Structure formats: C-alpha cells, structure tokens
C-alpha cells in the first residue's frame, strides 16, 4: 500500500473516531493478501491490518470478520493480540485494529507452545465460526481436490500411493482452532508466546492444529528445522490432554496427507510463475511426504 493510501486510510479512521493522532507508521510483513502496519500515537500502539479481499476457498482462507471475532472473544487471555475495533466498510477493504504484541517470530520453547495450544483449545468462545471437517473421509476428499489437476505428475503419483485408508473415528466436541498455526504465526518474547494472524479460524478437531504446528513442511516454509521427536514429546506433554494426544496418533496421517496435497498444488501452480515459492513448497513436500510415510 502506497504511503498516501495509508495516510488516507488513517484519516478515515480518525474521522470514525477509531484512533487519535498517529505519530509513527511502520509497514509490517502481511503475507500475500493483506497490508499490515504498526501505528503509534499518544496512548496507543496498534496493528492496522487491511484485508485485500475475503477469500473463502482453499486450506487457509482469508476471513476478515472471523479474525475480528476471534480476537474480540479471546481478548484478555494473553494467547492472542487484544482486539481494538473492526471496520468492514473501510475504503480499500476491511480493517482490523488490534494491540501490537512485541517480540519475534517463534524460534524455540516447545513446552511454552504446548501450553499455548492447550489454552486456545480450552477457550470458551461463542463464535460463530465455520465448521471444519473432522472425519478422515472428509479430509481425504478435500485433499484429493487440492491435487486433482496434478495427479499425473511425479509428486501426484507418489502421494496417491500414500493415501491413508479411511476409517470412522469417534465424534468429539469441536474446539476453536487457529488452523494456520505454524511458527510464523506465533510471536515469542522470552517465555511468552502469542498467536497472530487468526484469519482462518474454525470449530474443529484439535488434532488439526497440532498437526499443522508440528508439520516438518510448515517448519521448512519458515526456514526452520523440523521438530525432533524429543521436541514433539515436550510439546505434547505440555499440551496435557491425553485423549487428544491419543487421537492424534490416528488423525495425524489424514491431516498430513491433506497438507502434502496442498503443497503439491502450491508447488505446481507457482512453477514458472514464482519459482522461489514453487521451490519452497517442493522442499516442504519432500519433508511432509517423509513424515507421512512414518505415520502410516
């Protein structure tokens, strides 16, 4: 977003009495679709996130109203940034304001992370949020659609041989999930960790979040080595829910298969368009497929 555009947006927000005089503006990394800024003034230090659009398809949709709702309902729990306000009719796209969280991208402390996920999955929130698929057959069907156009590629053919056998698992009470909860969406400051980028939350199986966070492919995309078995053990011990950890042993293969299918789609779709992105997803795919083989 050009500075004149952010200046105009800030002026509009001031007209709505959302914020007072802004003294400092700094662009932050906002991903592929959104513009994100840190804005500071007398008595406030906020993140301004403007959504380019609402994208409802794919594995990680961009749902502005759902992120605003999640931050509002989780405010005060110290597991997500505290909500300030939401302006869906802002010029140029919906705007979410929330309190800035100091720190850096997640780097370590799997014990703290385990407790963070436990707090999120125990949060008493009203919603409404989208309902996520929770049965293996639903996950398999969704995964198959991701790489339907690439089934005859080398990666597509290999993944087809690793498609888990569908089973029916016991139904559980859905909980609030982040869903895009890799290390890049966790801010760490000392022993404190906080989720950010809650733009695709939903009610679903906690195993989805656990698989995402522990995914070697996800870690690769953020330039980090895959968690070791010792790291996983520490994380799950601090997560502290034995029933969910036992369920993960069944569900992980299905969620990993879906991640691998998503990586295939992103790898081939970006080939020749953005080769750096394509190669990053190829590396993620190599690691996810190796992990998937160990889950079967």
C-alpha positions as CSV (number, residue, x, y, z in Angstrom):
1,X,0.0,0.0,0.0
2,X,1.4,3.4,-1.0
3,X,2.0,5.8,1.9
4,X,-0.5,8.3,0.5
5,X,-3.1,5.5,0.7
6,X,-2.3,4.5,4.3
7,X,-2.4,8.2,5.2
8,X,-5.9,8.5,3.7
9,X,-7.0,5.3,5.5
10,X,-5.7,6.7,8.8
11,X,-7.5,9.9,8.2
12,X,-10.7,8.0,7.5
13,X,-10.3,6.0,10.8
14,X,-9.8,9.3,12.6
15,X,-13.0,10.6,11.2
16,X,-14.7,7.5,12.6
17,X,-13.1,8.3,16.0
18,X,-11.4,4.9,15.9
19,X,-7.9,6.4,16.6
20,X,-6.4,9.7,17.6
21,X,-3.4,11.4,16.1
22,X,-0.9,9.0,14.7
23,X,2.8,9.8,15.3
24,X,4.5,6.8,13.7
25,X,3.6,4.4,10.9
26,X,5.7,1.3,10.0
27,X,4.9,-1.3,7.4
28,X,4.9,-4.9,8.7
29,X,5.0,-8.2,6.9
30,X,1.5,-9.0,5.9
31,X,1.6,-12.1,3.8
32,X,0.3,-12.4,0.2
33,X,-3.1,-10.7,0.5
34,X,-3.1,-8.2,3.3
35,X,-1.4,-4.9,4.1
36,X,-0.3,-4.6,7.8
37,X,1.1,-1.6,9.6
38,X,2.1,-0.7,13.1
39,X,0.6,2.7,14.1
40,X,1.6,4.5,17.3
41,X,0.3,7.6,19.0
42,X,-0.3,9.1,22.4
43,X,-1.6,6.2,24.5
44,X,-1.9,3.6,21.8
45,X,0.3,1.1,19.9
46,X,-1.8,-0.8,17.4
47,X,-1.6,-3.1,14.4
48,X,-3.7,-1.9,11.4
49,X,-4.5,-4.9,9.1
50,X,-6.3,-4.2,5.9
51,X,-7.7,-7.2,4.0
52,X,-7.4,-7.1,0.3
53,X,-10.4,-9.4,-0.1
54,X,-12.3,-12.2,1.6
55,X,-11.0,-15.5,0.1
56,X,-13.2,-18.4,1.2
57,X,-11.7,-21.3,-0.7
58,X,-8.6,-23.4,-0.1
59,X,-7.0,-24.6,3.1
60,X,-6.2,-21.2,4.6
61,X,-9.0,-18.8,3.6
62,X,-8.9,-15.1,4.5
63,X,-11.9,-14.3,6.6
64,X,-11.7,-10.8,8.0
65,X,-14.9,-10.9,10.1
66,X,-13.8,-14.2,11.6
67,X,-10.4,-12.9,12.7
68,X,-12.1,-9.9,14.3
69,X,-14.5,-12.1,16.1
70,X,-11.7,-14.4,17.3
71,X,-9.6,-11.6,18.6
72,X,-12.5,-10.0,20.4
73,X,-13.6,-13.2,22.0
74,X,-10.0,-14.1,23.1
75,X,-9.1,-10.7,24.4
76,X,-7.6,-10.7,27.9
77,X,-6.5,-14.4,27.7
78,X,-2.9,-13.5,26.7
79,X,-2.9,-16.0,23.8
80,X,-3.8,-13.6,21.0
81,X,-3.5,-9.8,20.5
82,X,-6.1,-7.8,22.3
83,X,-8.9,-6.6,20.0
84,X,-9.4,-2.9,19.4
85,X,-12.0,-2.4,16.6
86,X,-13.2,-3.7,13.2
87,X,-14.2,-1.6,10.3
88,X,-15.6,-3.8,7.5
89,X,-16.6,-0.8,5.3
90,X,-13.3,0.9,5.4
91,X,-12.2,2.3,1.9
92,X,-10.0,-0.2,0.2
93,X,-11.0,-3.2,2.2
94,X,-12.0,-4.2,5.8
95,X,-9.7,-3.0,8.5
96,X,-8.9,-4.7,11.8
97,X,-7.2,-2.9,14.6
98,X,-5.6,-4.8,17.5
99,X,-2.9,-4.1,20.1
100,X,0.7,-4.6,18.9
101,X,2.5,-7.5,20.5
102,X,6.3,-7.0,20.8
103,X,8.6,-9.9,20.1
104,X,9.9,-12.0,17.2
105,X,8.7,-15.0,15.2
106,X,8.7,-18.3,17.1
107,X,12.1,-19.8,17.4
108,X,12.0,-22.3,20.3
109,X,10.4,-23.4,23.6
110,X,8.1,-26.3,22.7
111,X,7.0,-26.5,26.3
112,X,5.5,-23.0,26.1
113,X,4.0,-23.8,22.8
114,X,2.2,-26.8,24.1
115,X,0.6,-24.8,26.9
116,X,-0.4,-22.1,24.4
117,X,-2.2,-24.6,22.2
118,X,-3.9,-26.1,25.3
119,X,-5.2,-22.6,26.3
120,X,-6.5,-21.9,22.9
121,X,-8.3,-25.3,22.6
122,X,-9.8,-24.8,26.1
123,X,-11.1,-21.3,25.4
124,X,-14.8,-20.8,25.9
125,X,-15.9,-18.9,22.8
126,X,-19.3,-18.4,21.4
127,X,-18.5,-18.0,17.7
128,X,-20.0,-18.3,15.2
129,X,-17.1,-19.8,13.2
130,X,-17.0,-22.1,10.2
131,X,-17.3,-25.8,10.9
132,X,-14.2,-27.7,9.8
133,X,-14.1,-31.3,8.5
134,X,-13.3,-33.7,11.3
135,X,-13.8,-37.2,9.9
136,X,-11.0,-38.9,7.9
137,X,-13.1,-39.4,4.8
138,X,-13.9,-35.7,4.7
139,X,-10.2,-34.9,5.0
140,X,-9.3,-37.3,2.3
141,X,-11.9,-35.9,-0.1
142,X,-10.7,-32.4,0.5
143,X,-7.1,-33.3,0.0
144,X,-7.9,-35.1,-3.3
145,X,-9.5,-31.9,-4.7
146,X,-6.3,-30.0,-3.9
147,X,-4.1,-32.0,-6.2
148,X,-6.8,-33.3,-8.7
149,X,-5.1,-31.4,-11.5
150,X,-1.7,-32.8,-10.7
151,X,-2.4,-36.5,-10.1
152,X,-0.3,-37.5,-13.2
153,X,2.8,-35.5,-12.0
154,X,5.6,-37.4,-10.2
155,X,4.5,-35.9,-6.9
156,X,0.9,-36.6,-7.5
157,X,1.5,-40.2,-8.3
158,X,3.7,-40.7,-5.3
159,X,1.2,-39.1,-2.9
160,X,-1.6,-41.3,-4.3
161,X,0.3,-44.4,-3.1
162,X,0.4,-42.9,0.4
163,X,-3.3,-42.1,0.6
164,X,-4.4,-43.4,4.1
165,X,-7.1,-45.9,4.4
166,X,-10.3,-44.2,5.5
167,X,-11.7,-45.0,9.0
168,X,-14.5,-43.7,11.1
169,X,-13.4,-42.1,14.3
170,X,-15.4,-41.2,17.4
171,X,-17.0,-37.8,17.3
172,X,-15.7,-35.2,19.7
173,X,-16.8,-31.7,20.8
174,X,-15.3,-29.2,18.3
175,X,-13.0,-26.5,19.8
176,X,-11.7,-23.2,18.4
177,X,-8.8,-23.7,16.1
178,X,-6.3,-21.3,14.6
179,X,-5.7,-23.6,11.6
180,X,-2.7,-21.7,10.1
181,X,-0.7,-22.1,13.3
182,X,2.9,-22.6,12.1
183,X,5.8,-20.9,13.8
184,X,5.4,-17.8,11.5
185,X,2.1,-17.1,13.2
186,X,3.4,-17.2,16.7
187,X,5.1,-14.2,18.3
188,X,7.6,-15.0,21.0
189,X,9.0,-12.7,23.7
190,X,11.0,-14.6,26.3
191,X,8.7,-17.2,27.8
192,X,5.6,-15.5,26.4
193,X,4.1,-16.8,23.1
194,X,1.0,-15.3,21.4
195,X,-0.9,-16.4,18.2
196,X,-1.2,-13.8,15.4
197,X,-3.0,-13.9,12.0
198,X,-6.2,-15.5,13.2
199,X,-7.7,-15.0,9.7
200,X,-9.0,-18.6,9.1
201,X,-10.3,-19.8,12.5
202,X,-12.9,-22.5,12.8
203,X,-14.5,-25.0,15.1
204,X,-12.9,-28.4,14.6
205,X,-10.7,-31.2,15.8
206,X,-7.6,-30.0,17.9
207,X,-5.5,-32.6,16.0
208,X,-5.7,-30.3,13.0
209,X,-3.8,-27.5,14.8
210,X,-1.4,-29.9,16.4
211,X,-0.5,-31.5,13.1
212,X,-0.1,-28.1,11.5
213,X,2.3,-26.8,14.2
214,X,4.4,-30.0,14.2
215,X,4.5,-30.3,10.4
216,X,8.0,-30.5,9.0
217,X,6.8,-29.0,5.8
218,X,5.4,-25.9,7.6
219,X,8.7,-25.5,9.6
220,X,10.6,-25.7,6.3
221,X,8.5,-22.9,4.8
222,X,9.5,-20.7,7.7
223,X,13.2,-21.6,7.3
224,X,13.3,-23.7,10.5
225,X,14.5,-27.3,11.0
226,X,11.7,-29.9,11.6
227,X,10.9,-30.6,15.3
228,X,12.7,-33.6,16.6
229,X,11.0,-36.5,18.4
230,X,12.1,-35.0,21.7
231,X,10.6,-31.6,20.7
232,X,7.3,-33.3,19.9
233,X,7.3,-35.2,23.2
234,X,7.9,-32.0,25.1
235,X,5.2,-30.2,23.2
236,X,2.6,-32.9,23.6
237,X,3.4,-33.4,27.3
238,X,2.8,-29.7,27.9
239,X,-0.3,-29.7,25.8
240,X,-1.6,-32.0,28.5
241,X,-4.6,-33.7,27.0
242,X,-4.0,-37.4,26.9
243,X,-7.2,-38.1,24.9
244,X,-6.3,-35.7,22.2
245,X,-2.7,-36.9,22.0
246,X,-4.0,-40.5,21.6
247,X,-6.4,-39.3,18.9
248,X,-3.5,-37.6,17.1
249,X,-1.9,-41.0,16.5
250,X,-4.9,-41.8,14.4
251,X,-5.7,-38.5,12.8
252,X,-2.2,-37.2,12.0
253,X,-1.8,-39.2,8.8
254,X,-5.0,-37.7,7.4
255,X,-4.1,-34.1,8.2
256,X,-0.5,-34.7,6.9
257,X,-1.9,-36.2,3.7
258,X,-4.0,-33.1,3.2
259,X,-1.0,-30.8,3.8
260,X,1.0,-32.7,1.3
261,X,-1.8,-32.4,-1.3
262,X,-1.9,-28.6,-0.6
263,X,1.9,-28.4,-1.1
264,X,1.6,-30.2,-4.4
265,X,-1.0,-27.7,-5.6
266,X,1.1,-24.7,-4.5
267,X,4.3,-26.2,-5.9
268,X,2.9,-26.8,-9.4
269,X,0.7,-23.8,-9.6
270,X,3.7,-21.5,-8.9
271,X,6.1,-23.3,-11.2
272,X,7.2,-20.8,-13.9
273,X,5.2,-18.1,-12.2
274,X,7.1,-17.7,-9.0
275,X,9.9,-20.3,-8.9
276,X,11.1,-19.3,-5.5
277,X,7.7,-20.1,-4.0
278,X,7.4,-23.2,-6.1
279,X,10.8,-24.5,-4.8
280,X,9.9,-23.7,-1.2
281,X,6.7,-25.8,-1.5
282,X,8.7,-28.6,-3.2
283,X,11.0,-28.6,-0.1
284,X,8.0,-28.6,2.2
285,X,6.5,-31.5,0.2
286,X,9.7,-33.6,0.5
287,X,9.6,-33.3,4.2
288,X,5.9,-33.8,4.6
289,X,5.8,-36.9,2.5
290,X,8.7,-38.4,4.5
291,X,6.7,-37.7,7.7
292,X,3.5,-39.1,6.2
293,X,5.3,-42.4,5.4
294,X,6.2,-42.7,9.1
295,X,2.5,-42.2,10.2
296,X,1.1,-45.0,8.0
